[in-house]
Structures are given as C-alpha cells and as structure tokens.
Amino acid sequence: MIRLNCFFQANDGEQYKTALLAAKALTGHSQNHEGCIAYDVFESATRQNVFLICETWKDEDSLDKHSTTPEFKKYSPMMRLCGRMKVERFAM
C-alpha cells in the first residue's frame, strides 16, 4: 500500500475556499477510483488556510492511474495555483 499526505497552505482566504472546493471535488471522484483504499480531506483546527488530503492506494499502478484521470488533471492544478502543497509519501 501507498499513503500520501498532501499538506496544502493557501495564499489567502479566498484562494483557500477555491482550493478546498477543488480538493473536495477531487476527493469525491477519487474515492471511486480502482485501488483507492481511503481518500479524504481534513481542515486544520490550529493553522489558518491549511488542509490535508490523506490518500491510501492499493499499489503503485492504482496511484499512477489516478494521476492520469480527468478530474486529477482538472483539480490538482487548480489547488496548486491557490497555494503551496507539500507531499509526504509512505510505503506501507
């Protein structure tokens, strides 16, 4: 299994709202992708304009396929335009 923790810090409040909507839309689609074990968005209770996308995938092939989907190609760039993302990757 592969776990990704994608930490997002928005440039400002309005961009945070845009990025969070994109993250929620991507999550809704991604939960149905083949090989997706878990996929969710969590808002920080202590840091303003920060959220986390937590993903768990069955294997590398599933994750690779996810990154080629139309919704990933649509929503991921939208988030990156609104702030910074740091991705942590773990093999489980």
C-alpha positions as CSV (number, residue, x, y, z in Angstrom):
1,M,0.0,0.0,0.0
2,I,1.0,3.6,-0.6
3,R,0.0,6.5,1.7
4,L,0.2,10.1,0.6
5,N,-0.2,13.1,2.9
6,C,-0.7,16.2,0.9
7,F,-0.5,19.3,3.0
8,F,-1.9,22.5,1.5
9,Q,-1.3,26.1,2.6
10,A,-3.3,28.7,0.7
11,N,-2.0,32.1,-0.4
12,D,-5.1,33.8,1.2
13,G,-8.6,33.2,2.4
14,E,-10.4,33.4,-1.0
15,Q,-7.9,31.1,-2.6
16,Y,-8.3,28.7,0.4
17,K,-12.0,28.5,-0.4
18,T,-11.3,27.8,-4.1
19,A,-8.7,25.2,-3.3
20,L,-10.8,23.4,-0.6
21,L,-13.7,23.2,-3.1
22,A,-11.4,21.7,-5.7
23,A,-10.0,19.2,-3.0
24,K,-13.5,18.1,-2.1
25,A,-14.5,17.6,-5.7
26,L,-11.3,15.6,-6.4
27,T,-11.9,13.5,-3.2
28,G,-15.5,12.7,-4.3
29,H,-14.2,11.3,-7.6
30,S,-11.1,9.7,-6.3
31,Q,-12.9,7.6,-3.6
32,N,-14.4,5.6,-6.5
33,H,-11.1,5.0,-8.4
34,E,-9.9,1.5,-8.7
35,G,-7.3,0.7,-6.0
36,C,-8.4,3.6,-3.7
37,I,-8.5,2.3,-0.1
38,A,-9.0,5.7,1.5
39,Y,-9.2,9.3,0.4
40,D,-10.3,12.3,2.5
41,V,-9.8,16.0,3.2
42,F,-9.1,17.3,6.7
43,E,-9.1,21.0,7.7
44,S,-6.6,22.2,10.3
45,A,-8.1,23.3,13.6
46,T,-4.9,25.2,14.5
47,R,-3.5,26.6,11.3
48,Q,-5.5,29.1,9.2
49,N,-5.8,28.3,5.5
50,V,-4.4,24.8,5.8
51,F,-5.9,21.4,4.9
52,L,-4.6,17.9,4.3
53,I,-5.6,15.4,1.7
54,C,-4.9,11.9,3.0
55,E,-4.8,9.1,0.4
56,T,-4.2,5.4,0.6
57,W,-3.7,3.4,-2.5
58,K,-3.5,-0.4,-3.1
59,D,-0.4,-0.2,-5.2
60,E,1.8,2.0,-7.5
61,D,-0.3,1.1,-10.5
62,S,-3.5,2.4,-8.9
63,L,-1.8,5.6,-7.9
64,D,-0.4,6.1,-11.4
65,K,-3.8,5.6,-13.0
66,H,-5.4,8.1,-10.5
67,S,-2.9,10.8,-11.6
68,T,-4.0,10.4,-15.2
69,T,-7.7,10.8,-14.6
70,P,-9.5,13.9,-16.0
71,E,-10.6,15.1,-12.5
72,F,-7.0,14.9,-11.2
73,K,-5.8,16.9,-14.2
74,K,-8.5,19.4,-13.6
75,Y,-8.5,19.9,-9.8
76,S,-4.8,19.4,-8.9
77,P,-3.6,22.4,-10.9
78,M,-6.4,24.5,-9.5
79,M,-5.2,23.8,-6.0
80,R,-1.5,24.5,-6.9
81,L,-2.5,27.9,-8.3
82,C,-4.0,28.8,-4.9
83,G,-1.1,28.0,-2.7
84,R,1.7,25.6,-1.8
85,M,1.4,21.8,-1.4
86,K,3.9,19.5,0.3
87,V,3.5,15.8,-0.3
88,E,4.8,13.1,2.0
89,R,4.8,9.5,0.7
90,F,5.0,6.3,2.7
91,A,5.1,2.7,1.6
92,M,3.1,0.5,3.9
